[in-house]
Amino acid sequence: MSGRACTLFPRTLELLEPMHVVDGLMQTGWTGRTYAVYRDGEHVTRRAWQSLLPLMDNSFHNYVLNIRQKRSEEIFAARYKTQFDRAVYHGWEIVAYKIDTSLGDGYNITADISHVSLGQRAVRWWVRIDGRMKTNMPETNLAFGSIESQTHGNVLWVKLDRDAHRIGFALTPSLQAKYPDGLTQEDVVREATESLKPFTLEIERVDWWTQYNVRQKVATTFQKDEFVLLAGDAAHTHSSAFAQGMNTGVHDATNLAWKLSGALKGWYQRATLETYSSERRAAALKLISIDRLAASAVSGDIPTEYQRPGLTAEDALHSIFETNMNFTIGLGVSYDEVASVLHTTPTATTLLPGTRSPDALLHAPGPRVPFRLHDITHRDSNDRWSLLVFAGSYHRTKPRFVELRDKATASGSRIARWNHLLTFSTIILDTVGSAWEAFDGPALGKLYFDTDSLAHDRYGVYSDHGAIVVVRPDGVFAFAAALEDLSNVEDYFAGICA
Ligand SMILES: Cc1cc2nc3c(=O)[nH]c(=O)nc-3n(C[C@H](O)[C@H](O)[C@H](O)COP(=O)(O)OP(=O)(O)OC[C@H]3O[C@@H](n4cnc5c(N)ncnc54)[C@H](O)[C@@H]3O)c2cc1C
């Protein structure tokens, strides 16, 4: 059975780009840039929602994508099948496992598995219903609609893929008392209709509904016995208040994939794989701390930290949302406060290690068609590290660039030890006919032009100085050094590679 997520945020789409599934998601889902909040049938201004879209402008995916998880999983599974000729196995439980490296087959684990059926218990209950719906609410095709109801908590209205919408509401104490044995589909339709009042609602077709429990949990570690790794809901569960579960699962998977595949190929030291657990568990703990507050406010309870005279649960919810917006849309998820072998203080640029590497439009020699810097660092990186040589104004940086190129390409150079896991690119501010015009020789890797200087600015590179910027395979900024300090970059890789 598929999960029930419907909203994907900008960073999740960026992280999924190397998997070549984003086009399919966009063609199938609903891209939304509209929000509305209603109270007593009137449109109200809530700063938190209105500020969300401008914040997304840091990404070229400056929208939310609403797609039911059944469909996104179909797209992932189809890609997995096309690329690897493999299928996902659902419903198999690991009953026991043992670490066994003696076979030398690289798998290191022998597991006993059996087929399972699942159960669940309740703490706080919420309801969601998907289907074709008719209403007199002024705007219906909303990325997110929020109805501030007196009786059903903060009611969620979402435009989904195809012709469907989703309504969500909390089973408040009075609703729980009304339905002590739980709700039937008929009850859910009736309460959904009530929840939208004073607007009318007719549910013409029910695709799916659920009454589900909400609680917050994080596994004590995401890595056990070196080779057992937890990700997604298996590692952390929480409410769907800010639509985080699947988004966070994608952050987990893309953080883990390159470390695990590199570890299996023998590229990295053991501590590099261990950063998966430390980085992602810290992010999950942050998410849980936000979710405790949000889930309470969505259910109509004011969290203790927010209790002030005159402040409603709705006010608290919007305040929680506004404070944590950048984290919620994923662009602000970072590992800069996690102690890790991947974090060495950069000796150039102004970026914090462990934060998202910025995107910008570049040009390549030839056609004047811009393309995204993330195409180099994310989409086409093939699980390799990106070494972006920002050479700024080549008239000024040429001697240092040439010296760097000579060092990097000299036979027996130290950096060449890691050529199998990294890709060089050279980015200059001006346009030239070829790299030879700028540097009396080739670029390091491919040559690109940052004609409006936005890439240099976003990475905090001075045009007179330039810098070597190291971006992880998952598009996270790792390290930077001056053009003349290639040895700092080599030290960085020596610290994490086998
Ligand atoms: C109503 C609702 C709305 C949501 N909306 C959003 C949203 O808008 N955005 C968002 O990001 N997230 C949302 N979520 C959360 C999202 O659905 C989950 O976080 C996501 O499905 C987690 O994916 P997963 O692959 O980690 O786990 P799952 O989707 O749960 O997949 C795990 C699979 O493993 C199987 N399984 C479980 N236990 C065992 C076992 N012991 N042995 C073998 N197999 C097992 C399950 O049957 C399932 O197929 C929502 C959740 C709900 C309930």
The ligand as a Tripos MOL2 file, in Angstrom:
@<TRIPOS>MOLECULE
LIG
   53    58     1     0     0
SMALL
NO_CHARGES

@<TRIPOS>ATOM
      1 C1         -3.0170   11.5020    5.6040 C.3       1 LIG1
      2 C2         -1.5670   11.7120    5.3800 C.ar      1 LIG1
      3 C3         -1.1360   12.8040    4.6530 C.ar      1 LIG1
      4 C4          0.2170   13.0040    4.4380 C.ar      1 LIG1
      5 N1          0.6150   14.0790    3.6820 N.ar      1 LIG1
      6 C5          1.9210   14.2830    3.4400 C.ar      1 LIG1
      7 C6          2.3540   15.3370    2.5780 C.ar      1 LIG1
      8 O1          1.5500   16.0870    2.0290 O.2       1 LIG1
      9 N2          3.6910   15.4890    2.3550 N.ar      1 LIG1
     10 C7          4.5900   14.6580    2.9300 C.ar      1 LIG1
     11 O2          5.7870   14.8420    2.7000 O.2       1 LIG1
     12 N3          4.2220   13.6280    3.7220 N.ar      1 LIG1
     13 C8          2.9070   13.4180    3.9890 C.ar      1 LIG1
     14 N4          2.5160   12.3460    4.7460 N.ar      1 LIG1
     15 C9          3.5300   11.4140    5.2680 C.3       1 LIG1
     16 C10         3.9600   10.3890    4.1960 C.3       1 LIG1
     17 O3          2.8500    9.6710    3.7210 O.3       1 LIG1
     18 C11         4.9700    9.4260    4.8210 C.3       1 LIG1
     19 O4          5.9340   10.1390    5.5160 O.3       1 LIG1
     20 C12         5.6370    8.5870    3.7370 C.3       1 LIG1
     21 O5          4.6910    7.7210    3.1580 O.3       1 LIG1
     22 C13         6.7810    7.7720    4.3270 C.3       1 LIG1
     23 O6          7.3360    6.9830    3.3190 O.3       1 LIG1
     24 P1          8.1610    5.6980    3.7070 P.3       1 LIG1
     25 O7          8.5560    5.0690    2.4140 O.co2     1 LIG1
     26 O8          9.2190    6.0630    4.6780 O.co2     1 LIG1
     27 O9          7.1400    4.7830    4.4930 O.3       1 LIG1
     28 P2          5.7910    4.1520    3.9360 P.3       1 LIG1
     29 O10         5.1560    5.0010    2.8880 O.co2     1 LIG1
     30 O11         4.9870    3.8330    5.1670 O.co2     1 LIG1
     31 O12         6.2700    2.8470    3.2270 O.3       1 LIG1
     32 C14         6.7240    1.7660    3.9910 C.3       1 LIG1
     33 C15         6.2860    0.4870    3.3390 C.3       1 LIG1
     34 O13         6.7700   -0.5530    4.1490 O.3       1 LIG1
     35 C16         5.7020   -1.4540    4.4690 C.3       1 LIG1
     36 N5          5.9930   -1.9640    5.8270 N.ar      1 LIG1
     37 C17         5.7500   -1.3960    7.0020 C.ar      1 LIG1
     38 N6          6.1930   -2.1650    8.0130 N.ar      1 LIG1
     39 C18         6.7440   -3.2370    7.4760 C.ar      1 LIG1
     40 C19         7.4030   -4.3720    7.9870 C.ar      1 LIG1
     41 N7          7.5800   -4.5750    9.2710 N.pl3     1 LIG1
     42 N8          7.8760   -5.2590    7.1040 N.ar      1 LIG1
     43 C20         7.7210   -5.0540    5.7820 C.ar      1 LIG1
     44 N9          7.1060   -4.0030    5.2230 N.ar      1 LIG1
     45 C21         6.6240   -3.1070    6.0610 C.ar      1 LIG1
     46 C22         4.4460   -0.6360    4.3980 C.3       1 LIG1
     47 O14         3.3320   -1.4540    4.1190 O.3       1 LIG1
     48 C23         4.7720    0.3160    3.2530 C.3       1 LIG1
     49 O15         4.4710   -0.2200    1.9960 O.3       1 LIG1
     50 C24         1.1640   12.1190    4.9820 C.ar      1 LIG1
     51 C25         0.7240   11.0130    5.7350 C.ar      1 LIG1
     52 C26        -0.6150   10.8040    5.9210 C.ar      1 LIG1
     53 C27        -1.0690    9.6090    6.7190 C.3       1 LIG1
@<TRIPOS>BOND
     1     1     2 1
     2     2     3 ar
     3     2    52 ar
     4     3     4 ar
     5     4     5 ar
     6     4    50 ar
     7     5     6 ar
     8     6     7 ar
     9     6    13 1
    10     7     8 2
    11     7     9 ar
    12     9    10 ar
    13    10    11 2
    14    10    12 ar
    15    12    13 ar
    16    13    14 ar
    17    14    15 1
    18    14    50 ar
    19    15    16 1
    20    16    17 1
    21    16    18 1
    22    18    19 1
    23    18    20 1
    24    20    21 1
    25    20    22 1
    26    22    23 1
    27    23    24 1
    28    24    25 2
    29    24    26 1
    30    24    27 1
    31    27    28 1
    32    28    29 2
    33    28    30 1
    34    28    31 1
    35    31    32 1
    36    32    33 1
    37    33    34 1
    38    33    48 1
    39    34    35 1
    40    35    36 1
    41    35    46 1
    42    36    37 ar
    43    36    45 ar
    44    37    38 ar
    45    38    39 ar
    46    39    40 ar
    47    39    45 ar
    48    40    41 1
    49    40    42 ar
    50    42    43 ar
    51    43    44 ar
    52    44    45 ar
    53    46    47 1
    54    46    48 1
    55    48    49 1
    56    50    51 ar
    57    51    52 ar
    58    52    53 1
@<TRIPOS>SUBSTRUCTURE
     1 LIG1         1 GROUP 0 **** ****
